[in-house]
Amino acid sequence: MAIITMKQTVTITPAVLDENGNPVTDEWDRPITGTPYTVKCAVNEGTKLTRSQSSSGGVNGIGAQEVVSVAQIFFDKKTNVSMFDTITFTDELGNVRVYKPISIEVKRLNGKRILTVVNV
């Protein structure tokens, strides 16, 4: 049973990753995607200041930068979503929005995964 009512759905288009976890691209440097799938979720639209992982590392390793997310997507328990995936959401008015994850948070209760929150 979900901790939050999951009345909305999104379509996740996964990126194909190589053995090092980096996205695979074609000869024109476009990312290769896998088969899209639909997942029930709860979408909370609204701006929020969040930290995203920076691709450029410094002396102390991978850095972070502050960015503004435009929505939070709540998934039940274990949802297979990565930082390289594309998330498509159609709201109640029929507006289609395409998002890339900024950060992925796993919420746990007594060590059990209860919620996955994706800031986009």
Summary of the structure (lengths in Angstrom):
residues: 120
radius of gyration: 15.3
end to end distance: 24.7
largest distance: 47.1
contacts: 297
relative contact order: 0.24
helix: 0%
strand: 62%
